[in-house]
């Protein structure tokens, strides 16, 4: 299936095009992702805060001389076991949440679907995406060992050139430098080429409702350079938008930091040297105040919303390529479908 020609402008703005077609659906997915993210952050905080609270208390106890360093170290090791257990659970939940987010956005981008009520699911799409991501890890590991082997080979070759004596050693050093430069350049070009050729696998998997990985190679045939240019432009747009929007998103954080800094400045005004316990008491009394906590929370929400948008922009390039590649007129961009002679509605008319 040849699909449509790759339109770079459509590829760059595909995320915003989909958003414009269904702003309510996109906003609904983003809202639920922020709710899930907030719940995940709260859960992680709930799991690790007892450790940090105990750590702070231990530092205070050690500073006051009530316990020695050995007792404090043993208590920290005991607390770390609970942190590692919670970290494993949080990692597992994070993987599941990432797959649900990825599935929801790809359904929106390539199938223009938003699941009713809660837009996240953990079904066929997500299991297939898990397989795709595992394949990415396998390819990454294979590429890592390939790169290491290549660099070791180049290093051995370069070592032989450097072992030359006399005037030949200068030429050998230049040759070694040239070989290593070309080697690193080749690794970089190869990594970019492989990444783009396999980038359409997740979107292709969701679009076809079947596991797709190496089929991404076919989907990118003939459009490597347009995709590379599209990714480059989208990356530049993300950097520009990030620098502009981050200034506004940082304002709530700045307000929260000023609220925390004000009581701490009282120590400097009084020319006193506060103890660790006094500093932590002030921080606890200010950071957890409703206004200060709301400022920090607002900053996190704005930054997370920016991250959602940037990830959507980045992944929409491959999503556009899949929609373009699979364009068959079935409610999507492309020409009308061509019907065969055995179709119940009859064959499509032909020209000539």
DRENPADREN-471901 format. One record per residue (C-alpha): chain; residue number from 1; x, y, z; residue in three letters. Coordinates in pm, 1 decimal. Example, Ala and Ser with C-alpha at 12.3 -4.5 7.8 and 13.67 -1.06 7.14 Angstrom:
<recs>
+---+-----+----------+----------+----------+-----+
! c !   k !       c1 !       c2 !       c3 !   r !
+---+-----+----------+----------+----------+-----+
! A !   1 !   1230.0 !   -450.0 !    780.0 ! ALA !
! A !   2 !   1367.0 !   -106.0 !    714.0 ! SER !
+---+-----+----------+----------+----------+-----+
</recs>
This chain:
<recs>
+---+-----+----------+----------+----------+-----+
! c !   k !       c1 !       c2 !       c3 !   r !
+---+-----+----------+----------+----------+-----+
! A !   1 !      0.0 !      0.0 !      0.0 ! UNK !
! A !   2 !    170.3 !    315.8 !   -120.8 ! UNK !
! A !   3 !    -37.5 !    563.5 !     79.1 ! UNK !
! A !   4 !    -26.1 !    939.2 !     32.6 ! UNK !
! A !   5 !    277.0 !   1155.4 !    -27.0 ! UNK !
! A !   6 !    442.5 !   1277.5 !    292.0 ! UNK !
! A !   7 !    346.6 !   1639.9 !    357.7 ! UNK !
! A !   8 !    601.4 !   1794.0 !    594.2 ! UNK !
! A !   9 !    365.2 !   2071.8 !    707.2 ! UNK !
! A !  10 !     95.5 !   1816.4 !    792.6 ! UNK !
! A !  11 !    352.0 !   1609.8 !    980.8 ! UNK !
! A !  12 !    467.9 !   1908.8 !   1184.6 ! UNK !
! A !  13 !    119.8 !   2022.8 !   1286.9 ! UNK !
! A !  14 !    -55.9 !   1685.6 !   1294.8 ! UNK !
! A !  15 !   -104.9 !   1695.7 !   1672.6 ! UNK !
! A !  16 !   -270.5 !   2037.3 !   1653.4 ! UNK !
! A !  17 !   -480.0 !   1924.7 !   1357.0 ! UNK !
! A !  18 !   -614.8 !   1632.2 !   1558.6 ! UNK !
! A !  19 !   -668.5 !   1862.8 !   1855.3 ! UNK !
! A !  20 !   -867.2 !   2100.9 !   1636.1 ! UNK !
! A !  21 !  -1082.9 !   1815.1 !   1507.5 ! UNK !
! A !  22 !  -1173.2 !   1703.3 !   1860.8 ! UNK !
! A !  23 !  -1058.4 !   1952.9 !   2125.2 ! UNK !
! A !  24 !  -1294.2 !   1807.8 !   2386.9 ! UNK !
! A !  25 !  -1153.8 !   1456.9 !   2339.8 ! UNK !
! A !  26 !   -790.4 !   1571.5 !   2356.6 ! UNK !
! A !  27 !   -860.0 !   1785.0 !   2664.1 ! UNK !
! A !  28 !  -1038.9 !   1492.6 !   2827.9 ! UNK !
! A !  29 !   -736.9 !   1264.8 !   2778.0 ! UNK !
! A !  30 !   -501.3 !   1535.9 !   2907.0 ! UNK !
! A !  31 !   -721.9 !   1600.0 !   3211.7 ! UNK !
! A !  32 !   -730.8 !   1233.6 !   3307.4 ! UNK !
! A !  33 !   -358.6 !   1199.3 !   3249.4 ! UNK !
! A !  34 !   -296.5 !   1487.3 !   3487.6 ! UNK !
! A !  35 !   -530.6 !   1327.5 !   3743.1 ! UNK !
! A !  36 !   -349.5 !    995.3 !   3709.4 ! UNK !
! A !  37 !    -15.1 !   1175.1 !   3732.7 ! UNK !
! A !  38 !   -122.1 !   1362.0 !   4044.9 ! UNK !
! A !  39 !   -242.4 !   1037.0 !   4201.2 ! UNK !
! A !  40 !     88.0 !    869.1 !   4114.6 ! UNK !
! A !  41 !    291.1 !   1154.9 !   4264.1 ! UNK !
! A !  42 !     76.7 !   1146.1 !   4578.4 ! UNK !
! A !  43 !    124.0 !    769.4 !   4605.9 ! UNK !
! A !  44 !    501.0 !    794.2 !   4563.6 ! UNK !
! A !  45 !    514.4 !   1077.6 !   4815.7 ! UNK !
! A !  46 !    309.1 !    868.4 !   5055.6 ! UNK !
! A !  47 !    550.7 !    576.3 !   5013.1 ! UNK !
! A !  48 !    879.0 !    763.9 !   5047.8 ! UNK !
! A !  49 !    786.4 !   1047.5 !   5283.2 ! UNK !
! A !  50 !    812.7 !    831.5 !   5599.6 ! UNK !
! A !  51 !   1173.0 !    752.2 !   5502.0 ! UNK !
! A !  52 !   1267.8 !   1116.3 !   5448.3 ! UNK !
! A !  53 !   1082.3 !   1222.3 !   5760.3 ! UNK !
! A !  54 !   1270.3 !    960.4 !   5961.1 ! UNK !
! A !  55 !   1596.1 !   1064.4 !   5794.4 ! UNK !
! A !  56 !   1538.8 !   1425.0 !   5897.1 ! UNK !
! A !  57 !   1462.0 !   1316.8 !   6253.7 ! UNK !
! A !  58 !   1778.7 !   1105.4 !   6260.3 ! UNK !
! A !  59 !   1992.7 !   1398.7 !   6145.9 ! UNK !
! A !  60 !   1838.1 !   1608.4 !   6421.4 ! UNK !
! A !  61 !   1905.8 !   1334.7 !   6678.3 ! UNK !
! A !  62 !   2268.0 !   1295.0 !   6562.2 ! UNK !
! A !  63 !   2323.3 !   1671.7 !   6565.6 ! UNK !
! A !  64 !   2185.4 !   1689.1 !   6919.2 ! UNK !
! A !  65 !   2411.2 !   1401.9 !   7027.0 ! UNK !
! A !  66 !   2125.5 !   1181.6 !   7139.9 ! UNK !
! A !  67 !   2228.8 !    890.2 !   6911.4 ! UNK !
! A !  68 !   2559.0 !    801.7 !   6747.6 ! UNK !
! A !  69 !   2638.1 !    757.0 !   6378.2 ! UNK !
! A !  70 !   2627.7 !    375.3 !   6389.5 ! UNK !
! A !  71 !   2275.9 !    368.9 !   6530.8 ! UNK !
! A !  72 !   2162.7 !    622.6 !   6272.1 ! UNK !
! A !  73 !   2316.8 !    420.0 !   5985.8 ! UNK !
! A !  74 !   2138.4 !    102.7 !   6101.1 ! UNK !
! A !  75 !   1806.1 !    286.9 !   6122.1 ! UNK !
! A !  76 !   1856.1 !    428.1 !   5771.1 ! UNK !
! A !  77 !   1923.6 !     80.7 !   5628.9 ! UNK !
! A !  78 !   1602.1 !    -46.0 !   5785.9 ! UNK !
! A !  79 !   1405.5 !    238.1 !   5628.0 ! UNK !
! A !  80 !   1567.0 !    187.4 !   5287.5 ! UNK !
! A !  81 !   1418.8 !   -161.7 !   5259.7 ! UNK !
! A !  82 !   1070.1 !    -14.9 !   5268.3 ! UNK !
! A !  83 !   1167.9 !    253.1 !   5014.6 ! UNK !
! A !  84 !   1304.6 !     -7.2 !   4770.4 ! UNK !
! A !  85 !    990.5 !   -216.9 !   4805.9 ! UNK !
! A !  86 !    772.9 !     85.4 !   4740.7 ! UNK !
! A !  87 !    998.3 !    188.6 !   4452.0 ! UNK !
! A !  88 !    949.1 !   -147.4 !   4280.2 ! UNK !
! A !  89 !    573.5 !   -115.8 !   4312.5 ! UNK !
! A !  90 !    583.9 !    243.6 !   4190.2 ! UNK !
! A !  91 !    794.0 !    137.7 !   3889.5 ! UNK !
! A !  92 !    543.7 !   -133.2 !   3795.6 ! UNK !
! A !  93 !    252.1 !    109.0 !   3825.2 ! UNK !
! A !  94 !    448.2 !    362.8 !   3622.5 ! UNK !
! A !  95 !    499.4 !    115.4 !   3335.7 ! UNK !
! A !  96 !    128.3 !     30.3 !   3328.2 ! UNK !
! A !  97 !     31.4 !    398.8 !   3338.7 ! UNK !
! A !  98 !    275.9 !    483.3 !   3056.9 ! UNK !
! A !  99 !    125.5 !    211.6 !   2836.7 ! UNK !
! A ! 100 !   -226.6 !    337.9 !   2906.2 ! UNK !
! A ! 101 !   -125.5 !    697.2 !   2826.8 ! UNK !
! A ! 102 !     50.5 !    587.6 !   2507.9 ! UNK !
! A ! 103 !   -246.3 !    376.8 !   2399.1 ! UNK !
! A ! 104 !   -499.8 !    654.2 !   2462.8 ! UNK !
! A ! 105 !   -306.0 !    917.9 !   2270.3 ! UNK !
! A ! 106 !   -227.1 !    687.9 !   1977.9 ! UNK !
! A ! 107 !   -592.0 !    587.3 !   1949.3 ! UNK !
! A ! 108 !   -674.4 !    957.6 !   1938.1 ! UNK !
! A ! 109 !   -405.3 !   1035.4 !   1679.7 ! UNK !
! A ! 110 !   -434.0 !    743.1 !   1438.1 ! UNK !
! A ! 111 !   -792.3 !    620.6 !   1488.7 ! UNK !
! A ! 112 !   -952.4 !    944.6 !   1613.7 ! UNK !
! A ! 113 !  -1099.5 !    748.9 !   1903.3 ! UNK !
! A ! 114 !  -1145.1 !    850.0 !   2266.4 ! UNK !
! A ! 115 !  -1266.9 !    576.1 !   2498.9 ! UNK !
! A ! 116 !  -1584.8 !    672.7 !   2688.2 ! UNK !
! A ! 117 !  -1574.6 !    800.1 !   3047.4 ! UNK !
! A ! 118 !  -1217.6 !    722.8 !   3156.9 ! UNK !
! A ! 119 !  -1014.7 !    727.0 !   2832.4 ! UNK !
! A ! 120 !   -748.8 !    486.6 !   2960.2 ! UNK !
! A ! 121 !   -766.8 !    112.3 !   2913.1 ! UNK !
! A ! 122 !   -536.6 !   -183.2 !   2967.2 ! UNK !
! A ! 123 !   -640.7 !   -420.6 !   2694.2 ! UNK !
! A ! 124 !   -528.2 !   -542.2 !   2354.9 ! UNK !
! A ! 125 !   -371.5 !   -215.1 !   2239.6 ! UNK !
! A ! 126 !   -170.7 !   -178.9 !   2558.4 ! UNK !
! A ! 127 !    -48.0 !   -539.9 !   2559.8 ! UNK !
! A ! 128 !     63.4 !   -504.8 !   2199.7 ! UNK !
! A ! 129 !    235.7 !   -175.9 !   2284.0 ! UNK !
! A ! 130 !    412.5 !   -355.2 !   2568.5 ! UNK !
! A ! 131 !    548.2 !   -601.0 !   2312.7 ! UNK !
! A ! 132 !    659.5 !   -314.7 !   2086.9 ! UNK !
! A ! 133 !    841.7 !   -142.9 !   2372.7 ! UNK !
! A ! 134 !   1009.2 !   -470.1 !   2469.6 ! UNK !
! A ! 135 !   1128.5 !   -503.0 !   2109.3 ! UNK !
! A ! 136 !   1268.9 !   -151.1 !   2131.7 ! UNK !
! A ! 137 !   1466.6 !   -258.3 !   2439.1 ! UNK !
! A ! 138 !   1593.9 !   -569.7 !   2256.5 ! UNK !
! A ! 139 !   1705.6 !   -360.2 !   1958.0 ! UNK !
! A ! 140 !   1865.7 !   -106.8 !   2193.3 ! UNK !
! A ! 141 !   2062.9 !   -379.5 !   2372.5 ! UNK !
! A ! 142 !   2173.9 !   -533.4 !   2040.8 ! UNK !
! A ! 143 !   2275.5 !   -190.3 !   1912.3 ! UNK !
! A ! 144 !   2468.2 !   -123.5 !   2233.9 ! UNK !
! A ! 145 !   2675.5 !   -438.8 !   2198.2 ! UNK !
! A ! 146 !   2726.2 !   -365.2 !   1828.5 ! UNK !
! A ! 147 !   2850.9 !    -14.4 !   1905.0 ! UNK !
! A ! 148 !   3082.4 !   -141.3 !   2179.8 ! UNK !
! A ! 149 !   3225.6 !   -401.8 !   1943.3 ! UNK !
! A ! 150 !   3277.9 !   -138.8 !   1673.7 ! UNK !
! A ! 151 !   3446.3 !    107.0 !   1909.0 ! UNK !
! A ! 152 !   3673.0 !   -163.8 !   2053.3 ! UNK !
! A ! 153 !   3772.5 !   -265.0 !   1700.2 ! UNK !
! A ! 154 !   3844.0 !     96.3 !   1609.4 ! UNK !
! A ! 155 !   4040.2 !    139.5 !   1932.4 ! UNK !
! A ! 156 !   4256.3 !   -165.7 !   1859.6 ! UNK !
! A ! 157 !   4314.3 !    -44.6 !   1505.5 ! UNK !
! A ! 158 !   4402.3 !    300.4 !   1632.2 ! UNK !
! A ! 159 !   4634.8 !    152.2 !   1892.3 ! UNK !
! A ! 160 !   4822.3 !    -23.4 !   1613.6 ! UNK !
! A ! 161 !   4858.8 !    303.9 !   1426.0 ! UNK !
! A ! 162 !   4987.0 !    483.0 !   1735.2 ! UNK !
! A ! 163 !   5243.8 !    207.3 !   1786.5 ! UNK !
! A ! 164 !   5423.0 !    312.5 !   1469.6 ! UNK !
! A ! 165 !   5754.8 !    486.7 !   1514.0 ! UNK !
! A ! 166 !   5916.0 !    792.1 !   1361.7 ! UNK !
! A ! 167 !   5729.3 !    999.7 !   1107.6 ! UNK !
! A ! 168 !   5479.4 !    720.8 !   1063.8 ! UNK !
! A ! 169 !   5362.3 !    774.9 !   1420.5 ! UNK !
! A ! 170 !   5236.2 !   1125.5 !   1335.5 ! UNK !
! A ! 171 !   5045.9 !    988.8 !   1039.2 ! UNK !
! A ! 172 !   4921.7 !    705.7 !   1260.2 ! UNK !
! A ! 173 !   4791.4 !    953.2 !   1519.9 ! UNK !
! A ! 174 !   4610.1 !   1150.7 !   1250.8 ! UNK !
! A ! 175 !   4471.5 !    829.2 !   1109.4 ! UNK !
! A ! 176 !   4353.1 !    718.6 !   1452.6 ! UNK !
! A ! 177 !   4176.9 !   1048.2 !   1510.9 ! UNK !
! A ! 178 !   4011.5 !   1030.7 !   1169.0 ! UNK !
! A ! 179 !   3900.7 !    670.2 !   1225.3 ! UNK !
! A ! 180 !   3746.5 !    748.9 !   1564.4 ! UNK !
! A ! 181 !   3573.7 !   1059.4 !   1429.3 ! UNK !
! A ! 182 !   3426.1 !    867.4 !   1137.7 ! UNK !
! A ! 183 !   3333.4 !    585.4 !   1373.4 ! UNK !
! A ! 184 !   3139.3 !    811.3 !   1611.5 ! UNK !
! A ! 185 !   2980.8 !    991.8 !   1316.0 ! UNK !
! A ! 186 !   2874.9 !    658.7 !   1168.5 ! UNK !
! A ! 187 !   2727.9 !    547.8 !   1501.9 ! UNK !
! A ! 188 !   2528.9 !    871.2 !   1532.0 ! UNK !
! A ! 189 !   2395.3 !    852.3 !   1175.1 ! UNK !
! A ! 190 !   2311.8 !    484.1 !   1217.3 ! UNK !
! A ! 191 !   2128.5 !    548.1 !   1544.5 ! UNK !
! A ! 192 !   1920.1 !    828.2 !   1390.2 ! UNK !
! A ! 193 !   1842.2 !    615.3 !   1084.2 ! UNK !
! A ! 194 !   1735.8 !    316.6 !   1294.8 ! UNK !
! A ! 195 !   1527.4 !    532.4 !   1528.4 ! UNK !
! A ! 196 !   1332.9 !    691.2 !   1243.2 ! UNK !
! A ! 197 !   1285.9 !    365.1 !   1052.0 ! UNK !
! A ! 198 !   1137.0 !    197.6 !   1361.3 ! UNK !
! A ! 199 !    954.4 !    502.9 !   1498.1 ! UNK !
! A ! 200 !    619.8 !    416.3 !   1340.2 ! UNK !
! A ! 201 !    585.1 !     78.7 !   1514.8 ! UNK !
! A ! 202 !    365.0 !    191.7 !   1808.9 ! UNK !
! A ! 203 !    128.3 !    397.1 !   1592.4 ! UNK !
! A ! 204 !    113.9 !    120.4 !   1331.6 ! UNK !
! A ! 205 !     32.1 !   -133.0 !   1602.9 ! UNK !
! A ! 206 !   -257.8 !     74.9 !   1734.5 ! UNK !
! A ! 207 !   -383.4 !    163.4 !   1387.2 ! UNK !
! A ! 208 !   -390.2 !   -198.6 !   1266.2 ! UNK !
! A ! 209 !   -494.5 !   -345.8 !   1603.8 ! UNK !
! A ! 210 !   -217.7 !   -600.8 !   1548.2 ! UNK !
! A ! 211 !    140.2 !   -631.0 !   1669.3 ! UNK !
! A ! 212 !    361.3 !   -438.7 !   1429.4 ! UNK !
! A ! 213 !    730.7 !   -372.5 !   1465.5 ! UNK !
! A ! 214 !    950.8 !   -437.1 !   1164.6 ! UNK !
! A ! 215 !    657.0 !   -333.9 !    944.4 ! UNK !
! A ! 216 !    757.5 !     17.7 !   1046.5 ! UNK !
! A ! 217 !   1050.4 !    -24.2 !    808.5 ! UNK !
! A ! 218 !    809.9 !    -51.2 !    515.1 ! UNK !
! A ! 219 !    595.4 !    235.6 !    643.9 ! UNK !
! A ! 220 !    896.4 !    468.9 !    630.9 ! UNK !
! A ! 221 !   1021.4 !    361.8 !    287.9 ! UNK !
! A ! 222 !   1080.4 !    664.3 !     70.0 ! UNK !
! A ! 223 !    999.1 !    914.8 !    344.5 ! UNK !
! A ! 224 !   1307.3 !    894.4 !    565.5 ! UNK !
! A ! 225 !   1435.5 !   1242.2 !    482.5 ! UNK !
! A ! 226 !   1095.3 !   1413.9 !    509.8 ! UNK !
! A ! 227 !   1044.0 !   1243.5 !    846.7 ! UNK !
! A ! 228 !   1392.1 !   1341.7 !    962.8 ! UNK !
! A ! 229 !   1326.0 !   1705.1 !    865.1 ! UNK !
! A ! 230 !    984.6 !   1695.4 !   1033.7 ! UNK !
! A ! 231 !   1133.1 !   1559.2 !   1355.9 ! UNK !
! A ! 232 !   1401.9 !   1830.2 !   1341.8 ! UNK !
! A ! 233 !   1147.2 !   2110.7 !   1298.9 ! UNK !
! A ! 234 !    919.0 !   1967.8 !   1569.6 ! UNK !
! A ! 235 !   1217.5 !   1940.7 !   1804.4 ! UNK !
! A ! 236 !   1307.0 !   2305.5 !   1739.9 ! UNK !
! A ! 237 !    942.8 !   2408.9 !   1797.2 ! UNK !
! A ! 238 !    938.2 !   2217.6 !   2124.6 ! UNK !
! A ! 239 !   1256.1 !   2392.6 !   2240.6 ! UNK !
! A ! 240 !   1116.1 !   2735.5 !   2148.2 ! UNK !
! A ! 241 !    778.6 !   2671.6 !   2311.0 ! UNK !
! A ! 242 !    949.3 !   2523.0 !   2616.3 ! UNK !
! A ! 243 !   1165.9 !   2831.7 !   2666.2 ! UNK !
! A ! 244 !    865.4 !   3063.6 !   2625.7 ! UNK !
! A ! 245 !    606.0 !   2868.4 !   2825.0 ! UNK !
! A ! 246 !    846.6 !   2765.9 !   3101.4 ! UNK !
! A ! 247 !    877.1 !   3129.6 !   3206.9 ! UNK !
! A ! 248 !    503.2 !   3145.3 !   3276.1 ! UNK !
! A ! 249 !    491.0 !   2800.1 !   3433.0 ! UNK !
! A ! 250 !    777.1 !   2893.2 !   3665.7 ! UNK !
! A ! 251 !    587.8 !   3186.2 !   3821.2 ! UNK !
! A ! 252 !    390.8 !   2970.9 !   4069.7 ! UNK !
! A ! 253 !    716.5 !   2799.4 !   4170.1 ! UNK !
! A ! 254 !    880.1 !   3140.0 !   4217.4 ! UNK !
! A ! 255 !    592.4 !   3248.5 !   4440.3 ! UNK !
! A ! 256 !    627.7 !   2931.6 !   4646.2 ! UNK !
! A ! 257 !   1003.5 !   2976.5 !   4681.8 ! UNK !
! A ! 258 !    958.0 !   3336.9 !   4796.1 ! UNK !
! A ! 259 !    706.4 !   3220.6 !   5055.8 ! UNK !
! A ! 260 !    963.1 !   2970.3 !   5184.9 ! UNK !
! A ! 261 !   1258.1 !   3211.4 !   5164.1 ! UNK !
! A ! 262 !   1090.3 !   3485.2 !   5366.4 ! UNK !
! A ! 263 !   1089.5 !   3308.5 !   5705.1 ! UNK !
! A ! 264 !   1438.9 !   3170.5 !   5641.7 ! UNK !
! A ! 265 !   1566.9 !   3523.1 !   5588.7 ! UNK !
! A ! 266 !   1468.5 !   3601.5 !   5947.7 ! UNK !
! A ! 267 !   1767.7 !   3394.6 !   6062.4 ! UNK !
! A ! 268 !   2002.1 !   3610.4 !   5856.1 ! UNK !
! A ! 269 !   1842.6 !   3930.9 !   5984.0 ! UNK !
! A ! 270 !   1891.3 !   3811.2 !   6339.9 ! UNK !
! A ! 271 !   2255.4 !   3713.0 !   6264.5 ! UNK !
! A ! 272 !   2183.1 !   3373.1 !   6416.3 ! UNK !
! A ! 273 !   2318.3 !   3032.6 !   6316.6 ! UNK !
! A ! 274 !   2007.8 !   2811.9 !   6316.4 ! UNK !
! A ! 275 !   2028.1 !   2443.4 !   6388.9 ! UNK !
! A ! 276 !   1909.7 !   2184.7 !   6137.5 ! UNK !
! A ! 277 !   1603.4 !   2123.3 !   6353.8 ! UNK !
! A ! 278 !   1507.6 !   2491.3 !   6348.5 ! UNK !
! A ! 279 !   1544.2 !   2509.8 !   5968.6 ! UNK !
! A ! 280 !   1332.8 !   2197.3 !   5915.6 ! UNK !
! A ! 281 !   1065.8 !   2329.5 !   6152.7 ! UNK !
! A ! 282 !   1039.7 !   2650.1 !   5950.0 ! UNK !
! A ! 283 !   1023.5 !   2455.6 !   5622.7 ! UNK !
! A ! 284 !    751.9 !   2226.0 !   5752.7 ! UNK !
! A ! 285 !    548.2 !   2523.5 !   5868.1 ! UNK !
! A ! 286 !    577.4 !   2707.3 !   5534.4 ! UNK !
! A ! 287 !    587.2 !   2442.9 !   5259.8 ! UNK !
! A ! 288 !    272.7 !   2270.5 !   5383.9 ! UNK !
! A ! 289 !     73.7 !   2591.2 !   5418.9 ! UNK !
! A ! 290 !   -229.5 !   2585.5 !   5181.5 ! UNK !
! A ! 291 !   -116.2 !   2887.4 !   4978.4 ! UNK !
! A ! 292 !    245.1 !   2770.6 !   4938.7 ! UNK !
! A ! 293 !    145.3 !   2413.7 !   4861.8 ! UNK !
! A ! 294 !   -106.2 !   2539.9 !   4603.8 ! UNK !
! A ! 295 !    162.2 !   2745.0 !   4430.1 ! UNK !
! A ! 296 !    396.6 !   2448.3 !   4403.7 ! UNK !
! A ! 297 !    109.5 !   2224.4 !   4288.2 ! UNK !
! A ! 298 !      5.7 !   2479.8 !   4026.5 ! UNK !
! A ! 299 !    357.8 !   2493.4 !   3889.7 ! UNK !
! A ! 300 !    371.7 !   2114.5 !   3865.7 ! UNK !
! A ! 301 !     37.7 !   2105.6 !   3681.6 ! UNK !
! A ! 302 !    153.5 !   2363.4 !   3426.3 ! UNK !
! A ! 303 !    483.5 !   2184.8 !   3364.8 ! UNK !
! A ! 304 !    308.9 !   1848.6 !   3330.9 ! UNK !
! A ! 305 !     58.1 !   1995.8 !   3086.7 ! UNK !
! A ! 306 !    350.5 !   2127.1 !   2881.1 ! UNK !
! A ! 307 !    511.0 !   1784.0 !   2888.0 ! UNK !
! A ! 308 !    188.2 !   1621.8 !   2762.4 ! UNK !
! A ! 309 !    169.9 !   1866.7 !   2473.3 ! UNK !
! A ! 310 !    536.9 !   1823.5 !   2380.4 ! UNK !
! A ! 311 !    513.0 !   1445.2 !   2389.5 ! UNK !
! A ! 312 !    200.1 !   1462.0 !   2173.9 ! UNK !
! A ! 313 !    380.1 !   1682.9 !   1920.8 ! UNK !
! A ! 314 !    680.4 !   1449.9 !   1908.2 ! UNK !
! A ! 315 !    486.9 !   1123.9 !   1874.7 ! UNK !
! A ! 316 !    242.0 !   1274.0 !   1624.5 ! UNK !
! A ! 317 !    510.0 !   1268.7 !   1353.7 ! UNK !
! A ! 318 !    509.9 !    888.1 !   1343.2 ! UNK !
! A ! 319 !    131.1 !    886.0 !   1387.9 ! UNK !
! A ! 320 !     94.0 !   1109.1 !   1082.6 ! UNK !
! A ! 321 !    323.0 !    883.3 !    883.4 ! UNK !
! A ! 322 !    109.6 !    579.9 !    970.6 ! UNK !
! A ! 323 !   -213.4 !    759.7 !    879.5 ! UNK !
! A ! 324 !    -49.6 !    868.1 !    553.2 ! UNK !
! A ! 325 !     85.8 !    518.6 !    484.5 ! UNK !
! A ! 326 !   -245.7 !    350.0 !    558.8 ! UNK !
! A ! 327 !   -458.4 !    617.4 !    390.1 ! UNK !
! A ! 328 !   -733.2 !    429.3 !    209.8 ! UNK !
! A ! 329 !  -1021.7 !    673.2 !    226.8 ! UNK !
! A ! 330 !  -1195.0 !    491.0 !    512.8 ! UNK !
! A ! 331 !  -1294.3 !    810.7 !    690.7 ! UNK !
! A ! 332 !   -934.0 !    927.9 !    674.3 ! UNK !
! A ! 333 !   -718.6 !   1138.9 !    448.2 ! UNK !
! A ! 334 !   -673.8 !    981.1 !    109.0 ! UNK !
! A ! 335 !   -856.0 !    894.6 !   -208.2 ! UNK !
! A ! 336 !  -1176.8 !    694.7 !   -216.9 ! UNK !
! A ! 337 !  -1131.3 !    319.2 !   -182.0 ! UNK !
! A ! 338 !  -1099.1 !    114.4 !   -494.5 ! UNK !
! A ! 339 !  -1344.9 !   -176.7 !   -495.2 ! UNK !
! A ! 340 !  -1271.2 !   -507.9 !   -661.9 ! UNK !
! A ! 341 !  -1500.7 !   -688.4 !   -902.8 ! UNK !
! A ! 342 !  -1600.6 !   -934.6 !   -629.8 ! UNK !
! A ! 343 !  -1724.8 !   -658.2 !   -396.3 ! UNK !
! A ! 344 !  -2102.5 !   -670.7 !   -319.7 ! UNK !
! A ! 345 !  -2136.3 !   -312.5 !   -446.6 ! UNK !
! A ! 346 !  -1955.2 !   -392.9 !   -769.1 ! UNK !
! A ! 347 !  -1621.7 !   -285.7 !   -902.9 ! UNK !
! A ! 348 !  -1511.1 !     76.3 !   -899.1 ! UNK !
! A ! 349 !  -1529.7 !    251.0 !  -1236.7 ! UNK !
! A ! 350 !  -1203.8 !    270.7 !  -1428.8 ! UNK !
! A ! 351 !  -1066.3 !    538.9 !  -1651.8 ! UNK !
! A ! 352 !   -971.5 !    496.1 !  -2015.5 ! UNK !
+---+-----+----------+----------+----------+-----+
</recs>
